[in-house]
Amino acid sequence: MKKLIVLVLLMICLIPKNVYSKDISTNIDKDIIQQELYKGSLLCFLYPYISNSVDEYYGYSKQFDLYDAKIISIKKTPEKFEYEIIVQVETFTGAHNPPGGIETVTVLTSPMGTKVISFSHNEE
C-alpha cells in the first residue's frame, strides 16, 4: 500500500503541469493597448487647443471629457510632417447636465507649430 501511495505521489510530481501553447489574445491585447496609448497621448497634446477654442466660442470655460472625445480623422497635408486632425468633443455644464453641444475642432500641426484652423458647434 505504501509503495502505491509513493508511486502515485511520484507520478503527480513528475507529470509536467505547464501548458505549452501560445495565447492568441496577447498580440491583440498589445495592439489595443498601443492604440489606446496613441489616442490618449494625441488627445493630451491637443487638449489646450480644444479647450481654448471651446472657451472662445462660449465666452467662458465649458467642460468636456477627453474619455468621450472622438478622433474623427487624421490627414496628411501635402507639406512634409504636417497633419490635419479633426476631434469631436461633447460639452456639458456641471455634472454632465445639459445644455451641451457637440464641438468639432480641426487642428493643423507641424514642426513649425500647432493651430486651430476651424471650429464648429452643433446643438445636441
N, CA, C and O atoms as a printed pandas DataFrame, in Angstrom:
     atom_number atom_name residue_name chain_id  residue_number  x_coord  y_coord  z_coord
0              1         N          MET        A               1    0.823   -1.194    0.000
1              2        CA          MET        A               1    0.000    0.000    0.000
2              3         C          MET        A               1    0.868    1.260    0.000
3              4         O          MET        A               1    0.584    2.229   -0.704
4              5         N          LYS        A               2    1.954    1.223    0.823
5              6        CA          LYS        A               2    2.846    2.369    0.880
6              7         C          LYS        A               2    3.522    2.587   -0.469
7              8         O          LYS        A               2    3.727    3.726   -0.889
8              9         N          LYS        A               3    3.866    1.495   -1.144
9             10        CA          LYS        A               3    4.506    1.613   -2.445
10            11         C          LYS        A               3    3.564    2.267   -3.457
11            12         O          LYS        A               3    3.998    3.060   -4.293
12            13         N          LEU        A               4    2.301    1.939   -3.381
13            14        CA          LEU        A               4    1.310    2.516   -4.282
14            15         C          LEU        A               4    1.165    4.024   -4.042
15            16         O          LEU        A               4    1.117    4.806   -4.992
16            17         N          ILE        A               5    1.097    4.416   -2.802
17            18        CA          ILE        A               5    0.970    5.841   -2.462
18            19         C          ILE        A               5    2.211    6.601   -2.911
19            20         O          ILE        A               5    2.101    7.687   -3.480
20            21         N          VAL        A               6    3.377    6.046   -2.663
21            22        CA          VAL        A               6    4.626    6.685   -3.087
22            23         C          VAL        A               6    4.673    6.778   -4.607
23            24         O          VAL        A               6    5.097    7.801   -5.146
24            25         N          LEU        A               7    4.253    5.747   -5.295
25            26        CA          LEU        A               7    4.241    5.745   -6.752
26            27         C          LEU        A               7    3.291    6.816   -7.299
27            28         O          LEU        A               7    3.641    7.532   -8.237
28            29         N          VAL        A               8    2.105    6.927   -6.724
29            30        CA          VAL        A               8    1.131    7.938   -7.161
30            31         C          VAL        A               8    1.674    9.342   -6.906
31            32         O          VAL        A               8    1.566   10.206   -7.776
32            33         N          LEU        A               9    2.249    9.584   -5.743
33            34        CA          LEU        A               9    2.823   10.892   -5.436
34            35         C          LEU        A               9    3.977   11.226   -6.374
35            36         O          LEU        A               9    4.116   12.366   -6.817
36            37         N          LEU        A              10    4.801   10.230   -6.672
37            38        CA          LEU        A              10    5.908   10.433   -7.589
38            39         C          LEU        A              10    5.407   10.790   -8.988
39            40         O          LEU        A              10    5.962   11.671   -9.645
40            41         N          MET        A              11    4.374   10.117   -9.434
41            42        CA          MET        A              11    3.801   10.401  -10.761
42            43         C          MET        A              11    3.205   11.804  -10.801
43            44         O          MET        A              11    3.353   12.519  -11.792
44            45         N          ILE        A              12    2.537   12.192   -9.734
45            46        CA          ILE        A              12    1.946   13.536   -9.688
46            47         C          ILE        A              12    3.043   14.592   -9.760
47            48         O          ILE        A              12    2.885   15.605  -10.441
48            49         N          CYS        A              13    4.135   14.365   -9.072
49            50        CA          CYS        A              13    5.240   15.326   -9.061
50            51         C          CYS        A              13    5.984   15.369  -10.387
51            52         O          CYS        A              13    6.485   16.425  -10.773
52            53         N          LEU        A              14    6.068   14.261  -11.086
53            54        CA          LEU        A              14    6.863   14.198  -12.306
54            55         C          LEU        A              14    6.092   14.573  -13.568
55            56         O          LEU        A              14    6.705   14.922  -14.577
56            57         N          ILE        A              15    4.791   14.509  -13.533
57            58        CA          ILE        A              15    3.999   14.862  -14.714
58            59         C          ILE        A              15    4.050   16.381  -14.883
59            60         O          ILE        A              15    3.732   17.118  -13.950
60            61         N          PRO        A              16    4.448   16.854  -16.068
61            62        CA          PRO        A              16    4.535   18.310  -16.266
62            63         C          PRO        A              16    3.151   18.965  -16.187
63            64         O          PRO        A              16    2.157   18.458  -16.708
64            65         N          LYS        A              17    3.139   20.092  -15.525
65            66        CA          LYS        A              17    1.874   20.808  -15.355
66            67         C          LYS        A              17    1.766   22.018  -16.282
67            68         O          LYS        A              17    0.707   22.639  -16.366
68            69         N          ASN        A              18    2.836   22.351  -16.966
69            70        CA          ASN        A              18    2.834   23.516  -17.841
70            71         C          ASN        A              18    2.156   23.189  -19.166
71            72         O          ASN        A              18    2.312   22.097  -19.712
72            73         N          VAL        A              19    1.414   24.146  -19.659
73            74        CA          VAL        A              19    0.782   24.007  -20.962
74            75         C          VAL        A              19    1.610   24.828  -21.934
75            76         O          VAL        A              19    1.805   26.028  -21.743
76            77         N          TYR        A              20    2.088   24.176  -22.965
77            78        CA          TYR        A              20    2.960   24.842  -23.916
78            79         C          TYR        A              20    2.175   25.267  -25.153
79            80         O          TYR        A              20    2.371   24.729  -26.243
80            81         N          SER        A              21    1.301   26.223  -24.971
81            82        CA          SER        A              21    0.559   26.779  -26.098
82            83         C          SER        A              21    0.571   28.289  -25.964
83            84         O          SER        A              21    0.643   28.827  -24.859
84            85         N          LYS        A              22    0.502   28.951  -27.072
85            86        CA          LYS        A              22    0.556   30.404  -27.082
86            87         C          LYS        A              22   -0.853   30.958  -27.047
87            88         O          LYS        A              22   -1.742   30.507  -27.769
88            89         N          ASP        A              23   -1.031   31.943  -26.194
89            90        CA          ASP        A              23   -2.327   32.598  -26.100
90            91         C          ASP        A              23   -2.455   33.581  -27.261
91            92         O          ASP        A              23   -1.645   34.499  -27.387
92            93         N          ILE        A              24   -3.449   33.398  -28.096
93            94        CA          ILE        A              24   -3.637   34.231  -29.279
94            95         C          ILE        A              24   -3.975   35.668  -28.905
95            96         O          ILE        A              24   -3.592   36.596  -29.617
96            97         N          SER        A              25   -4.673   35.860  -27.819
97            98        CA          SER        A              25   -5.156   37.192  -27.473
98            99         C          SER        A              25   -4.052   38.136  -27.010
99           100         O          SER        A              25   -4.298   39.339  -26.919
100          101         N          THR        A              26   -2.857   37.655  -26.716
101          102        CA          THR        A              26   -1.809   38.548  -26.215
102          103         C          THR        A              26   -1.403   39.578  -27.254
103          104         O          THR        A              26   -1.211   40.743  -26.909
104          105         N          ASN        A              27   -1.265   39.187  -28.518
105          106        CA          ASN        A              27   -0.914   40.150  -29.555
106          107         C          ASN        A              27   -2.034   41.142  -29.782
107          108         O          ASN        A              27   -1.777   42.329  -29.985
108          109         N          ILE        A              28   -3.260   40.683  -29.752
109          110        CA          ILE        A              28   -4.402   41.572  -29.939
110          111         C          ILE        A              28   -4.472   42.565  -28.793
111          112         O          ILE        A              28   -4.699   43.754  -29.016
112          113         N          ASP        A              29   -4.281   42.092  -27.571
113          114        CA          ASP        A              29   -4.312   42.983  -26.417
114          115         C          ASP        A              29   -3.217   44.034  -26.505
115          116         O          ASP        A              29   -3.452   45.198  -26.179
116          117         N          LYS        A              30   -2.026   43.642  -26.941
117          118        CA          LYS        A              30   -0.927   44.593  -27.069
118          119         C          LYS        A              30   -1.249   45.653  -28.113
119          120         O          LYS        A              30   -0.936   46.827  -27.916
120          121         N          ASP        A              31   -1.870   45.257  -29.224
121          122        CA          ASP        A              31   -2.245   46.217  -30.261
122          123         C          ASP        A              31   -3.288   47.196  -29.748
123          124         O          ASP        A              31   -3.206   48.394  -30.016
124          125         N          ILE        A              32   -4.269   46.688  -29.011
125          126        CA          ILE        A              32   -5.313   47.555  -28.468
126          127         C          ILE        A              32   -4.715   48.522  -27.457
127          128         O          ILE        A              32   -5.046   49.708  -27.460
128          129         N          ILE        A              33   -3.846   48.030  -26.603
129          130        CA          ILE        A              33   -3.202   48.893  -25.617
130          131         C          ILE        A              33   -2.373   49.963  -26.319
131          132         O          ILE        A              33   -2.383   51.123  -25.906
132          133         N          GLN        A              34   -1.657   49.586  -27.374
133          134        CA          GLN        A              34   -0.840   50.551  -28.108
134          135         C          GLN        A              34   -1.719   51.613  -28.762
135          136         O          GLN        A              34   -1.365   52.792  -28.745
136          137         N          GLN        A              35   -2.855   51.223  -29.337
137          138        CA          GLN        A              35   -3.772   52.188  -29.942
138          139         C          GLN        A              35   -4.324   53.145  -28.901
139          140         O          GLN        A              35   -4.451   54.341  -29.163
140          141         N          GLU        A              36   -4.654   52.633  -27.727
141          142        CA          GLU        A              36   -5.145   53.494  -26.650
142          143         C          GLU        A              36   -4.071   54.477  -26.203
143          144         O          GLU        A              36   -4.379   55.624  -25.881
144          145         N          LEU        A              37   -2.814   54.042  -26.180
145          146        CA          LEU        A              37   -1.717   54.947  -25.838
146          147         C          LEU        A              37   -1.580   56.057  -26.873
147          148         O          LEU        A              37   -1.393   57.220  -26.515
148          149         N          TYR        A              38   -1.673   55.705  -28.157
149          150        CA          TYR        A              38   -1.597   56.708  -29.216
150          151         C          TYR        A              38   -2.739   57.712  -29.090
151          152         O          TYR        A              38   -2.520   58.921  -29.155
152          153         N          LYS        A              39   -3.945   57.208  -28.914
153          154        CA          LYS        A              39   -5.111   58.085  -28.808
154          155         C          LYS        A              39   -5.000   58.990  -27.585
155          156         O          LYS        A              39   -5.239   60.194  -27.680
156          157         N          GLY        A              40   -4.640   58.421  -26.444
157          158        CA          GLY        A              40   -4.527   59.208  -25.219
158          159         C          GLY        A              40   -3.462   60.279  -25.309
159          160         O          GLY        A              40   -3.677   61.412  -24.879
160          161         N          SER        A              41   -2.313   59.928  -25.866
161          162        CA          SER        A              41   -1.236   60.916  -25.972
162          163         C          SER        A              41   -1.597   62.021  -26.957
163          164         O          SER        A              41   -1.265   63.182  -26.721
164          165         N          LEU        A              42   -2.264   61.687  -28.050
165          166        CA          LEU        A              42   -2.680   62.702  -29.015
166          167         C          LEU        A              42   -3.721   63.637  -28.408
167          168         O          LEU        A              42   -3.648   64.850  -28.607
168          169         N          LEU        A              43   -4.684   63.094  -27.674
169          170        CA          LEU        A              43   -5.698   63.939  -27.039
170          171         C          LEU        A              43   -5.087   64.833  -25.960
171          172         O          LEU        A              43   -5.506   65.979  -25.798
172          173         N          CYS        A              44   -4.107   64.322  -25.225
173          174        CA          CYS        A              44   -3.410   65.161  -24.230
174          175         C          CYS        A              44   -2.676   66.308  -24.914
175          176         O          CYS        A              44   -2.670   67.434  -24.416
176          177         N          PHE        A              45   -2.061   66.019  -26.052
177          178        CA          PHE        A              45   -1.367   67.052  -26.817
178          179         C          PHE        A              45   -2.351   68.112  -27.322
179          180         O          PHE        A              45   -2.043   69.303  -27.294
180          181         N          LEU        A              46   -3.522   67.688  -27.778
181          182        CA          LEU        A              46   -4.491   68.616  -28.368
182          183         C          LEU        A              46   -5.379   69.306  -27.339
183          184         O          LEU        A              46   -6.061   70.274  -27.677
184          185         N          TYR        A              47   -5.390   68.844  -26.110
185          186        CA          TYR        A              47   -6.303   69.375  -25.085
186          187         C          TYR        A              47   -6.278   70.903  -24.965
187          188         O          TYR        A              47   -7.348   71.510  -24.976
188          189         N          PRO        A              48   -5.112   71.556  -24.850
189          190        CA          PRO        A              48   -5.152   73.020  -24.701
190          191         C          PRO        A              48   -5.763   73.734  -25.901
191          192         O          PRO        A              48   -6.417   74.763  -25.739
192          193         N          TYR        A              49   -5.558   73.205  -27.095
193          194        CA          TYR        A              49   -6.109   73.827  -28.301
194          195         C          TYR        A              49   -7.626   73.657  -28.346
195          196         O          TYR        A              49   -8.351   74.584  -28.706
196          197         N          ILE        A              50   -8.094   72.479  -27.983
197          198        CA          ILE        A              50   -9.539   72.229  -27.942
198          199         C          ILE        A              50  -10.176   73.099  -26.867
199          200         O          ILE        A              50  -11.202   73.734  -27.108
200          201         N          SER        A              51   -9.580   73.129  -25.698
201          202        CA          SER        A              51  -10.121   73.892  -24.573
202          203         C          SER        A              51  -10.193   75.382  -24.892
203          204         O          SER        A              51  -11.205   76.025  -24.613
204          205         N          ASN        A              52   -9.134   75.933  -25.470
205          206        CA          ASN        A              52   -9.136   77.361  -25.820
206          207         C          ASN        A              52  -10.194   77.691  -26.859
207          208         O          ASN        A              52  -10.862   78.719  -26.750
208          209         N          SER        A              53  -10.360   76.843  -27.860
209          210        CA          SER        A              53  -11.356   77.134  -28.894
210          211         C          SER        A              53  -12.776   77.009  -28.350
211          212         O          SER        A              53  -13.654   77.772  -28.754
212          213         N          VAL        A              54  -13.022   76.061  -27.438
213          214        CA          VAL        A              54  -14.343   75.938  -26.805
214          215         C          VAL        A              54  -14.608   77.157  -25.929
215          216         O          VAL        A              54  -15.713   77.700  -25.944
216          217         N          ASP        A              55  -13.605   77.594  -25.165
217          218        CA          ASP        A              55  -13.752   78.777  -24.311
218          219         C          ASP        A              55  -14.020   80.031  -25.136
219          220         O          ASP        A              55  -14.837   80.864  -24.744
220          221         N          GLU        A              56  -13.340   80.173  -26.275
221          222        CA          GLU        A              56  -13.564   81.329  -27.150
222          223         C          GLU        A              56  -14.984   81.328  -27.701
223          224         O          GLU        A              56  -15.616   82.382  -27.781
224          225         N          TYR        A              57  -15.490   80.169  -28.078
225          226        CA          TYR        A              57  -16.839   80.093  -28.637
226          227         C          TYR        A              57  -17.892   80.485  -27.605
227          228         O          TYR        A              57  -18.774   81.294  -27.895
228          229         N          TYR        A              58  -17.807   79.919  -26.409
229          230        CA          TYR        A              58  -18.821   80.162  -25.387
230          231         C          TYR        A              58  -18.581   81.460  -24.620
231          232         O          TYR        A              58  -19.518   82.017  -24.049
232          233         N          GLY        A              59  -17.356   81.945  -24.597
233          234        CA          GLY        A              59  -17.056   83.150  -23.841
234          235         C          GLY        A              59  -16.749   82.864  -22.375
235          236         O          GLY        A              59  -16.453   83.786  -21.615
236          237         N          TYR        A              60  -16.814   81.642  -21.984
237          238        CA          TYR        A              60  -16.459   81.218  -20.628
238          239         C          TYR        A              60  -16.007   79.761  -20.698
239          240         O          TYR        A              60  -16.166   79.088  -21.717
240          241         N          SER        A              61  -15.444   79.298  -19.591
241          242        CA          SER        A              61  -14.917   77.933  -19.569
242          243         C          SER        A              61  -16.049   76.912  -19.557
243          244         O          SER        A              61  -16.905   76.933  -18.673
244          245         N          LYS        A              62  -16.048   76.040  -20.523
245          246        CA          LYS        A              62  -17.064   74.993  -20.641
246          247         C          LYS        A              62  -16.368   73.648  -20.479
247          248         O          LYS        A              62  -15.238   73.473  -20.935
248          249         N          GLN        A              63  -17.031   72.706  -19.836
249          250        CA          GLN        A              63  -16.422   71.409  -19.567
250          251         C          GLN        A              63  -16.644   70.428  -20.720
251          252         O          GLN        A              63  -17.660   70.465  -21.414
252          253         N          PHE        A              64  -15.661   69.559  -20.892
253          254        CA          PHE        A              64  -15.786   68.423  -21.805
254          255         C          PHE        A              64  -14.884   67.320  -21.283
255          256         O          PHE        A              64  -13.969   67.563  -20.497
256          257         N          ASP        A              65  -15.154   66.124  -21.726
257          258        CA          ASP        A              65  -14.458   64.957  -21.204
258          259         C          ASP        A              65  -13.598   64.327  -22.296
259          260         O          ASP        A              65  -14.099   64.003  -23.373
260          261         N          LEU        A              66  -12.316   64.154  -22.023
261          262        CA          LEU        A              66  -11.429   63.530  -23.010
262          263         C          LEU        A              66  -11.715   62.046  -23.199
263          264         O          LEU        A              66  -11.384   61.478  -24.240
264          265         N          TYR        A              67  -12.329   61.412  -22.196
265          266        CA          TYR        A              67  -12.647   59.983  -22.330
266          267         C          TYR        A              67  -13.642   59.744  -23.460
267          268         O          TYR        A              67  -13.606   58.705  -24.119
268          269         N          ASP        A              68  -14.526   60.706  -23.678
269          270        CA          ASP        A              68  -15.538   60.564  -24.719
270          271         C          ASP        A              68  -15.149   61.257  -26.016
271          272         O          ASP        A              68  -15.925   61.247  -26.971
272          273         N          ALA        A              69  -13.975   61.855  -26.071
273          274        CA          ALA        A              69  -13.538   62.555  -27.279
274          275         C          ALA        A              69  -13.338   61.555  -28.411
275          276         O          ALA        A              69  -12.885   60.429  -28.202
276          277         N          LYS        A              70  -13.687   61.997  -29.607
277          278        CA          LYS        A              70  -13.541   61.134  -30.785
278          279         C          LYS        A              70  -12.559   61.786  -31.749
279          280         O          LYS        A              70  -12.695   62.961  -32.089
280          281         N          ILE        A              71  -11.583   61.022  -32.178
281          282        CA          ILE        A              71  -10.698   61.494  -33.234
282          283         C          ILE        A              71  -11.365   61.091  -34.541
283          284         O          ILE        A              71  -11.364   59.921  -34.924
284          285         N          ILE        A              72  -11.930   62.076  -35.211
285          286        CA          ILE        A              72  -12.693   61.815  -36.437
286          287         C          ILE        A              72  -11.759   61.414  -37.578
287          288         O          ILE        A              72  -12.005   60.429  -38.274
288          289         N          SER        A              73  -10.690   62.183  -37.763
289          290        CA          SER        A              73   -9.751   61.836  -38.832
290          291         C          SER        A              73   -8.392   62.477  -38.586
291          292         O          SER        A              73   -8.264   63.480  -37.883
292          293         N          ILE        A              74   -7.400   61.869  -39.183
293          294        CA          ILE        A              74   -6.049   62.424  -39.225
294          295         C          ILE        A              74   -5.622   62.340  -40.683
295          296         O          ILE        A              74   -5.544   61.257  -41.262
296          297         N          LYS        A              75   -5.346   63.506  -41.267
297          298        CA          LYS        A              75   -4.969   63.547  -42.683
298          299         C          LYS        A              75   -3.589   64.163  -42.828
299          300         O          LYS        A              75   -3.233   65.100  -42.112
300          301         N          LYS        A              76   -2.829   63.634  -43.747
301          302        CA          LYS        A              76   -1.528   64.193  -44.089
302          303         C          LYS        A              76   -1.753   65.250  -45.147
303          304         O          LYS        A              76   -2.412   64.989  -46.153
304          305         N          THR        A              77   -1.213   66.446  -44.937
305          306        CA          THR        A              77   -1.312   67.504  -45.939
306          307         C          THR        A              77   -0.152   67.343  -46.925
307          308         O          THR        A              77    0.747   66.536  -46.690
308          309         N          PRO        A              78   -0.162   68.103  -48.026
309          310        CA          PRO        A              78    0.953   67.993  -48.978
310          311         C          PRO        A              78    2.308   68.407  -48.387
311          312         O          PRO        A              78    3.356   67.970  -48.863
312          313         N          GLU        A              79    2.281   69.243  -47.357
313          314        CA          GLU        A              79    3.529   69.661  -46.716
314          315         C          GLU        A              79    4.145   68.495  -45.948
315          316         O          GLU        A              79    3.444   67.594  -45.487
316          317         N          LYS        A              80    5.447   68.531  -45.823
317          318        CA          LYS        A              80    6.147   67.462  -45.103
318          319         C          LYS        A              80    5.904   67.607  -43.600
319          320         O          LYS        A              80    6.031   68.704  -43.055
320          321         N          PHE        A              81    5.561   66.527  -42.940
321          322        CA          PHE        A              81    5.323   66.467  -41.490
322          323         C          PHE        A              81    4.239   67.440  -41.026
323          324         O          PHE        A              81    4.331   68.001  -39.934
324          325         N          GLU        A              82    3.227   67.636  -41.845
325          326        CA          GLU        A              82    2.100   68.486  -41.455
326          327         C          GLU        A              82    0.834   67.631  -41.505
327          328         O          GLU        A              82    0.581   66.924  -42.480
328          329         N          TYR        A              83    0.051   67.711  -40.437
329          330        CA          TYR        A              83   -1.128   66.863  -40.311
330          331         C          TYR        A              83   -2.334   67.689  -39.893
331          332         O          TYR        A              83   -2.224   68.642  -39.121
332          333         N          GLU        A              84   -3.481   67.301  -40.419
333          334        CA          GLU        A              84   -4.751   67.914  -40.048
334          335         C          GLU        A              84   -5.530   66.888  -39.228
335          336         O          GLU        A              84   -5.811   65.783  -39.693
336          337         N          ILE        A              85   -5.869   67.273  -38.008
337          338        CA          ILE        A              85   -6.532   66.360  -37.078
338          339         C          ILE        A              85   -7.895   66.937  -36.731
339          340         O          ILE        A              85   -8.000   68.095  -36.327
340          341         N          ILE        A              86   -8.938   66.132  -36.888
341          342        CA          ILE        A              86  -10.296   66.560  -36.547
342          343         C          ILE        A              86  -10.743   65.776  -35.321
343          344         O          ILE        A              86  -10.766   64.545  -35.317
344          345         N          VAL        A              87  -11.101   66.532  -34.271
345          346        CA          VAL        A              87  -11.510   65.942  -32.994
346          347         C          VAL        A              87  -12.899   66.448  -32.649
347          348         O          VAL        A              87  -13.224   67.610  -32.891
348          349         N          GLN        A              88  -13.713   65.572  -32.085
349          350        CA          GLN        A              88  -15.072   65.933  -31.675
350          351         C          GLN        A              88  -15.219   65.679  -30.177
351          352         O          GLN        A              88  -14.913   64.595  -29.681
352          353         N          VAL        A              89  -15.702   66.716  -29.460
353          354        CA          VAL        A              89  -15.942   66.582  -28.019
354          355         C          VAL        A              89  -17.367   67.021  -27.714
355          356         O          VAL        A              89  -17.968   67.802  -28.450
356          357         N          GLU        A              90  -17.885   66.503  -26.617
357          358        CA          GLU        A              90  -19.231   66.857  -26.172
358          359         C          GLU        A              90  -19.100   67.710  -24.915
359          360         O          GLU        A              90  -18.546   67.273  -23.906
360          361         N          THR        A              91  -19.620   68.940  -24.993
361          362        CA          THR        A              91  -19.524   69.842  -23.848
362          363         C          THR        A              91  -20.725   69.666  -22.935
363          364         O          THR        A              91  -21.791   69.218  -23.356
364          365         N          PHE        A              92  -20.523   70.033  -21.666
365          366        CA          PHE        A              92  -21.595   69.935  -20.676
366          367         C          PHE        A              92  -21.350   70.956  -19.584
367          368         O          PHE        A              92  -20.267   71.531  -19.480
368          369         N          THR        A              93  -22.369   71.173  -18.774
369          370        CA          THR        A              93  -22.279   72.084  -17.642
370          371         C          THR        A              93  -22.527   71.288  -16.374
371          372         O          THR        A              93  -23.474   70.506  -16.299
372          373         N          GLY        A              94  -21.679   71.487  -15.385
373          374        CA          GLY        A              94  -21.873   70.774  -14.124
374          375         C          GLY        A              94  -21.616   69.291  -14.287
375          376         O          GLY        A              94  -20.724   68.872  -15.024
376          377         N          ALA        A              95  -22.408   68.512  -13.590
377          378        CA          ALA        A              95  -22.228   67.053  -13.608
378          379         C          ALA        A              95  -22.900   66.447  -14.836
379          380         O          ALA        A              95  -23.874   65.702  -14.721
380          381         N          HIS        A              96  -22.375   66.770  -15.995
381          382        CA          HIS        A              96  -22.868   66.250  -17.282
382          383         C          HIS        A              96  -24.321   66.652  -17.543
383          384         O          HIS        A              96  -25.089   65.890  -18.131
384          385         N          ASN        A              97  -24.682   67.838  -17.107
385          386        CA          ASN        A              97  -26.042   68.331  -17.316
386          387         C          ASN        A              97  -26.127   69.092  -18.631
387          388         O          ASN        A              97  -25.158   69.729  -19.042
388          389         N          PRO        A              98  -27.261   69.032  -19.284
389          390        CA          PRO        A              98  -27.458   69.881  -20.450
390          391         C          PRO        A              98  -27.592   71.326  -19.999
391          392         O          PRO        A              98  -27.829   71.503  -18.804
392          393         N          PRO        A              99  -27.478   72.349  -20.767
393          394        CA          PRO        A              99  -27.328   72.251  -22.220
394          395         C          PRO        A              99  -25.895   71.915  -22.600
395          396         O          PRO        A              99  -24.934   72.360  -21.973
396          397         N          GLY        A             100  -25.796   71.138  -23.620
397          398        CA          GLY        A             100  -24.484   70.762  -24.121
398          399         C          GLY        A             100  -24.480   70.848  -25.623
399          400         O          GLY        A             100  -25.515   71.072  -26.250
400          401         N          GLY        A             101  -23.342   70.672  -26.181
401          402        CA          GLY        A             101  -23.227   70.702  -27.621
402          403         C          GLY        A             101  -22.120   69.777  -28.061
403          404         O          GLY        A             101  -21.317   69.304  -27.257
404          405         N          ILE        A             102  -22.095   69.532  -29.336
405          406        CA          ILE        A             102  -21.021   68.734  -29.913
406          407         C          ILE        A             102  -20.115   69.696  -30.670
407          408         O          ILE        A             102  -20.534   70.357  -31.620
408          409         N          GLU        A             103  -18.876   69.758  -30.231
409          410        CA          GLU        A             103  -17.908   70.683  -30.811
410          411         C          GLU        A             103  -16.936   69.891  -31.679
411          412         O          GLU        A             103  -16.381   68.879  -31.250
412          413         N          THR        A             104  -16.742   70.362  -32.893
413          414        CA          THR        A             104  -15.790   69.735  -33.806
414          415         C          THR        A             104  -14.654   70.717  -34.044
415          416         O          THR        A             104  -14.868   71.822  -34.544
416          417         N          VAL        A             105  -13.459   70.309  -33.686
417          418        CA          VAL        A             105  -12.286   71.176  -33.772
418          419         C          VAL        A             105  -11.305   70.559  -34.765
419          420         O          VAL        A             105  -10.972   69.377  -34.679
420          421         N          THR        A             106  -10.851   71.380  -35.708
421          422        CA          THR        A             106   -9.848   70.940  -36.671
422          423         C          THR        A             106   -8.536   71.629  -36.334
423          424         O          THR        A             106   -8.464   72.856  -36.264
424          425         N          VAL        A             107   -7.511   70.834  -36.130
425          426        CA          VAL        A             107   -6.205   71.348  -35.716
426          427         C          VAL        A             107   -5.179   70.985  -36.782
427          428         O          VAL        A             107   -5.156   69.865  -37.291
428          429         N          LEU        A             108   -4.334   71.954  -37.108
429          430        CA          LEU        A             108   -3.243   71.730  -38.048
430          431         C          LEU        A             108   -1.946   71.736  -37.244
431          432         O          LEU        A             108   -1.656   72.698  -36.533
432          433         N          THR        A             109   -1.179   70.676  -37.357
433          434        CA          THR        A             109    0.067   70.592  -36.585
434          435         C          THR        A             109    1.239   70.237  -37.486
435          436         O          THR        A             109    1.126   69.426  -38.406
436          437         N          SER        A             110    2.367   70.871  -37.192
437          438        CA          SER        A             110    3.610   70.628  -37.918
438          439         C          SER        A             110    4.761   70.970  -36.976
439          440         O          SER        A             110    4.528   71.447  -35.866
440          441         N          PRO        A             111    5.996   70.730  -37.406
441          442        CA          PRO        A             111    7.121   71.120  -36.552
442          443         C          PRO        A             111    7.194   72.632  -36.316
443          444         O          PRO        A             111    7.822   73.077  -35.356
444          445         N          MET        A             112    6.566   73.411  -37.171
445          446        CA          MET        A             112    6.578   74.867  -37.023
446          447         C          MET        A             112    5.561   75.366  -36.005
447          448         O          MET        A             112    5.632   76.517  -35.575
448          449         N          GLY        A             113    4.622   74.521  -35.617
449          450        CA          GLY        A             113    3.623   74.933  -34.636
450          451         C          GLY        A             113    2.306   74.203  -34.838
451          452         O          GLY        A             113    2.126   73.425  -35.775
452          453         N          THR        A             114    1.401   74.487  -33.926
453          454        CA          THR        A             114    0.075   73.874  -33.949
454          455         C          THR        A             114   -0.955   74.973  -33.800
455          456         O          THR        A             114   -0.801   75.867  -32.968
456          457         N          LYS        A             115   -2.015   74.909  -34.611
457          458        CA          LYS        A             115   -3.064   75.925  -34.511
458          459         C          LYS        A             115   -4.409   75.319  -34.886
459          460         O          LYS        A             115   -4.492   74.349  -35.639
460          461         N          VAL        A             116   -5.461   75.924  -34.335
461          462        CA          VAL        A             116   -6.831   75.526  -34.665
462          463         C          VAL        A             116   -7.202   76.237  -35.953
463          464         O          VAL        A             116   -7.101   77.461  -36.034
464          465         N          ILE        A             117   -7.628   75.491  -36.958
465          466        CA          ILE        A             117   -7.994   76.117  -38.227
466          467         C          ILE        A             117   -9.498   76.208  -38.421
467          468         O          ILE        A             117   -9.964   77.010  -39.232
468          469         N          SER        A             118  -10.275   75.400  -37.691
469          470        CA          SER        A             118  -11.734   75.559  -37.766
470          471         C          SER        A             118  -12.381   74.994  -36.514
471          472         O          SER        A             118  -11.851   74.103  -35.851
472          473         N          PHE        A             119  -13.554   75.552  -36.219
473          474        CA          PHE        A             119  -14.337   75.137  -35.057
474          475         C          PHE        A             119  -15.793   75.172  -35.470
475          476         O          PHE        A             119  -16.252   76.153  -36.055
476          477         N          SER        A             120  -16.522   74.113  -35.172
477          478        CA          SER        A             120  -17.961   74.139  -35.452
478          479         C          SER        A             120  -18.712   73.601  -34.244
479          480         O          SER        A             120  -18.253   72.691  -33.554
480          481         N          HIS        A             121  -19.885   74.191  -34.006
481          482        CA          HIS        A             121  -20.721   73.837  -32.865
482          483         C          HIS        A             121  -22.047   73.305  -33.382
483          484         O          HIS        A             121  -22.662   73.904  -34.263
484          485         N          ASN        A             122  -22.482   72.189  -32.838
485          486        CA          ASN        A             122  -23.804   71.638  -33.142
486          487         C          ASN        A             122  -24.534   71.428  -31.838
487          488         O          ASN        A             122  -23.992   70.856  -30.892
488          489         N          GLU        A             123  -25.782   71.900  -31.793
489          490        CA          GLU        A             123  -26.592   71.674  -30.595
490          491         C          GLU        A             123  -26.885   70.191  -30.481
491          492         O          GLU        A             123  -27.042   69.494  -31.483
492          493         N          GLU        A             124  -26.955   69.731  -29.275
493          494        CA          GLU        A             124  -27.221   68.309  -29.042
494          495         C          GLU        A             124  -28.681   67.989  -29.188
495          496         O          GLU        A             124  -29.079   66.835  -29.024
